[in-house]
């Protein structure tokens, strides 16, 4: 009788055990939380320029660090809401690609100390927020020097989207390079107010060409195609910016001032993942491999001009030549 009772107790005991899985026992390592990284861009990542380069950086973070990543387009009033949503969802790093994300990131960071907010430009920072600035001005200076050395009309142009400090600073560098290439050159500067209005960009470029501009650079993001189309129709040549746009179907892009985002994005994300991020402003330069000036095939560049530009690039990389830029 006693043996039957012991057997019954054993069956009941086994029946009350864990079902459909097991709980961690002492000594087991809890499952590691995923490392989550988000990217906010001002335009579509299909723009072949500013937003596209940031997305390539995000993809590198996903590949090299095994991060769980997400991206969305967010502007104006959407910015802080998007940042808060990502922080609430446990994202360790929220990256805003542009000057306009800096101040909102610093503000939202106060409420989410476990999340790091970084923008690609800007001058504000806190313990868990900051910026790293790609000094694209170095590439723009070389584009300006190229334009100044090649222009036949003595007039070149710069077409921007929104009138913001980061774009004005690159235009300042392009103007300085153009003047170094041809003292007394006339440089037309126009802002359309839009990152994605192709028609406005085309109209502004056509107006500059009608005033004699034969070389044009842009900071128009997704609207850049309007610049290239106007150059093709007006017989002018263009420079790509942010990404390598030399293969644009218009056939007018002779060189591009390029941001190489991947190494910088990965290095930043690794510091965040390892708990080594400290808020601040960092500058990424040509000497760091973050900025490049890439020749295209749209026209044959005279050897003497190429040699002059390449010598200037070496001087920039070594620190011998300091390119002007605004601090903000």
C-alpha positions in Angstrom: 0.0 0.0 0.0 2.8 2.3 0.9 4.6 1.8 -2.4 1.4 2.7 -4.3 1.2 6.0 -2.3 4.8 7.0 -3.1 4.2 6.3 -6.8 1.1 8.5 -6.8 3.0 11.3 -5.1 5.8 11.1 -7.6 3.3 11.3 -10.6 1.6 14.4 -9.0 5.0 16.0 -8.4 6.1 15.5 -12.0 2.8 16.8 -13.3 3.2 20.1 -11.5 6.6 20.8 -13.1 7.3 23.4 -15.8 5.3 22.9 -19.1 6.3 23.9 -22.6 9.8 25.2 -21.7 12.0 25.9 -18.7 12.9 28.8 -16.5 16.5 29.9 -16.1 18.1 28.1 -13.2 20.9 29.5 -11.1 24.1 29.7 -13.0 22.4 30.3 -16.4 23.1 33.5 -18.3 20.0 35.6 -19.0 19.3 36.3 -22.7 21.2 39.5 -23.8 19.0 42.5 -24.7 19.2 43.3 -28.4 21.3 46.4 -29.3 18.9 48.7 -31.1 19.8 51.6 -33.3 17.5 54.0 -35.1 18.1 56.6 -37.8 16.0 59.7 -38.6 16.5 61.3 -42.0 15.1 64.5 -43.5 14.4 62.9 -46.8 14.0 59.5 -48.5 16.9 57.1 -48.3 16.5 56.7 -52.1 17.8 60.3 -52.7 21.3 59.0 -53.8 22.8 61.7 -51.6 22.4 62.9 -48.0 19.9 60.5 -46.6 21.2 57.6 -48.6 24.7 57.9 -47.2 23.3 57.8 -43.6 21.4 54.7 -44.4 24.5 53.0 -45.6 26.0 53.8 -42.2 23.1 52.2 -40.5 23.4 49.1 -42.6 27.1 48.9 -41.6 26.1 49.1 -37.9 23.6 46.3 -38.5 26.2 44.1 -40.3 29.2 44.7 -38.1 27.6 45.0 -34.7 24.6 42.7 -35.1 22.3 45.6 -34.2 18.6 45.6 -34.6 18.0 48.7 -36.7 15.1 50.9 -37.9 14.8 54.1 -40.0 12.2 56.7 -40.7 11.8 60.0 -42.3 11.0 62.7 -39.8 11.0 66.5 -40.1 9.8 69.5 -38.0 7.2 68.5 -35.4 7.7 64.8 -36.1 11.3 64.8 -34.8 10.8 64.8 -31.1 7.9 62.4 -31.2 10.0 59.9 -33.3 12.9 60.3 -30.8 10.7 59.7 -27.8 9.0 56.6 -29.4 12.3 55.0 -30.2 13.6 55.7 -26.6 10.4 54.2 -25.1 11.0 51.1 -27.3 14.4 50.5 -25.8 16.7 51.9 -28.6 20.2 52.5 -27.3 21.1 55.0 -30.0 18.9 57.4 -32.0 20.8 59.1 -34.8 19.4 62.2 -36.5 21.0 62.9 -39.8 21.2 66.7 -40.0 21.7 69.9 -38.1 17.9 70.1 -37.3 18.1 67.0 -35.1 20.7 68.4 -32.7 18.6 70.7 -30.4 15.6 68.3 -30.2 18.0 65.4 -29.4 19.5 67.3 -26.5 16.1 68.2 -25.2 14.6 64.7 -25.4 17.8 63.2 -23.9 16.9 64.7 -20.5 13.9 62.3 -20.2 15.7 59.2 -21.5 19.1 58.8 -19.9 19.5 55.2 -21.1 19.3 56.3 -24.8 22.0 58.2 -26.7 20.9 60.9 -29.2 23.4 62.0 -31.8 23.0 64.3 -34.8 25.3 64.7 -37.8 25.9 68.4 -37.2 25.1 70.9 -34.5 26.8 72.5 -31.6 24.8 71.4 -28.5 25.5 68.4 -26.3 24.7 66.8 -22.9 25.8 63.7 -21.0 23.9 61.4 -23.5 23.6 63.6 -26.5 25.8 65.3 -29.0 26.9 65.5 -32.6 29.6 64.5 -35.0 30.1 66.8 -37.9 31.4 65.5 -41.2 33.6 68.3 -42.5 32.2 68.1 -46.0 33.6 71.7 -46.5 36.9 70.1 -47.3 35.4 68.3 -50.3 33.4 71.4 -51.3 36.6 73.5 -51.3 38.2 71.2 -53.8 35.0 71.3 -55.9 35.2 75.1 -55.8 38.8 75.1 -56.8 38.0 72.8 -59.7 35.2 75.0 -60.9 37.3 78.1 -60.6 40.1 76.5 -62.6 37.8 75.3 -65.4 35.2 78.0 -65.8 35.2 79.8 -69.1 32.5 82.4 -68.1 34.0 83.4 -64.8 30.6 82.6 -63.1 29.7 79.4 -61.0 26.7 78.6 -58.9 25.6 76.9 -55.6 22.1 75.7 -55.3 20.8 74.8 -51.8 17.6 73.5 -50.4 16.8 74.9 -46.9 18.9 77.9 -45.7 20.5 76.3 -42.7 24.0 76.8 -41.1 25.4 73.5 -42.2 24.6 74.2 -45.9 25.8 77.8 -45.7 29.1 76.5 -44.3 29.7 74.2 -47.2 28.9 77.0 -49.6 31.4 79.2 -47.8 34.1 76.6 -48.5 33.1 76.2 -52.2 33.3 79.9 -52.7 36.8 80.0 -51.1 38.0 77.2 -53.3 36.5 78.9 -56.4 38.3 82.1 -55.5 41.6 80.2 -55.1 41.1 78.7 -58.5 40.2 82.0 -60.1 40.5 85.2 -58.2 37.6 87.6 -58.8 35.2 84.8 -59.8 31.5 85.4 -59.5 29.7 82.9 -57.3 25.8 82.8 -57.4 24.2 81.4 -54.3 20.5 80.3 -54.3 18.3 78.5 -51.7 15.0 77.0 -52.8 13.8 76.2 -49.2 13.1 72.6 -50.0 15.0 69.3 -49.8 12.7 67.5 -52.3 11.2 70.0 -54.7 12.9 68.9 -58.0 11.1 71.6 -60.0 12.3 74.4 -57.7 15.9 73.1 -57.9 15.7 72.9 -61.7 14.3 76.4 -61.9 16.9 77.9 -59.6 19.7 76.2 -61.5 18.4 77.3 -64.9 18.2 80.9 -63.6 21.9 80.7 -62.5 22.9 79.2 -65.9 21.1 82.1 -67.7 23.3 84.4 -65.7 26.4 82.7 -67.0 27.1 79.9 -64.5 28.8 77.0 -66.3 29.7 74.9 -63.2 27.1 74.2 -60.4 27.3 72.5 -57.1 24.2 71.6 -55.0 23.1 70.9 -51.4 19.6 69.9 -52.5 19.3 66.3 -51.3 16.4 64.5 -53.1 15.9 67.6 -55.3 19.4 67.3 -56.8 18.0 65.7 -60.0 16.5 69.0 -60.8 20.0 70.6 -60.7 21.5 67.9 -62.9 18.6 68.1 -65.4 18.9 71.9 -65.7 22.7 71.6 -66.3 22.1 69.0 -69.0 19.6 71.3 -70.8 21.7 74.4 -70.2 25.1 73.1 -71.2 26.6 73.4 -67.7 28.6 70.9 -65.7 27.8 69.9 -62.1 29.3 68.5 -58.9 27.7 65.8 -56.8 27.6 66.2 -53.1 27.4 64.0 -50.0 27.3 60.7 -52.0 29.3 59.8 -55.1 26.8 61.0 -57.8 29.2 60.7 -60.7 27.1 58.1 -62.4 24.0 60.1 -62.5 22.2 59.5 -65.8 22.3 63.1 -66.8 26.0 62.7 -67.6 26.9 66.1 -66.3 28.6 65.3 -63.0 32.3 65.7 -63.2 33.2 65.0 -59.6 31.6 64.5 -56.2 32.4 65.8 -52.7 31.6 62.7 -50.7 31.0 61.7 -47.0 32.2 58.2 -46.2 29.8 57.5 -43.3 30.2 53.8 -42.6 33.3 53.8 -40.4 32.1 56.8 -38.3 28.7 55.3 -37.8 30.1 51.9 -36.7 32.7 53.5 -34.3 30.0 55.7 -32.7 27.6 52.7 -32.3 30.3 50.5 -30.9 31.1 53.1 -28.2 27.4 53.3 -27.3 27.1 49.5 -27.2 30.1 49.3 -24.9 28.9 52.1 -22.6 31.8 54.3 -23.6 29.8 57.2 -25.2 30.3 60.6 -23.6 28.3 63.6 -25.0 30.2 66.1 -27.1 30.9 67.4 -30.6 33.2 65.5 -32.8 34.6 66.6 -36.2 35.2 64.0 -38.9 37.7 65.1 -41.6 39.4 64.1 -44.8 42.4 63.1 -42.8 40.2 60.6 -40.9 38.9 59.0 -44.1 35.5 60.5 -43.6 35.6 62.9 -46.5 36.6 62.3 -50.1 36.7 64.1 -53.5 36.0 61.6 -56.3 36.5 62.3 -60.0 33.9 61.3 -62.5 33.9 60.7 -66.3 31.6 63.4 -67.5 34.5 65.4 -69.0 38.2 65.2 -69.5 39.9 67.2 -66.8 43.2 68.8 -67.9 46.2 67.2 -66.2 47.4 70.4 -64.7 44.1 71.1 -63.1 43.9 67.6 -61.6 47.5 67.9 -60.3 46.6 71.2 -58.6 43.5 69.7 -57.0 45.3 66.6 -55.8 48.1 68.7 -54.3 45.5 70.8 -52.5 43.9 67.6 -51.2 47.2 66.4 -49.8 47.7 69.7 -48.1 44.2 69.5 -46.5 44.9 66.0 -45.3 48.2 67.0 -43.8 46.8 70.1 -42.1 48.9 72.4 -44.3 45.8 73.9 -45.9 43.0 74.9 -43.6 39.6 75.1 -45.3 37.2 77.8 -44.0 34.0 76.6 -42.3 31.5 78.0 -39.8 31.3 76.9 -36.2 27.8 76.5 -34.9 
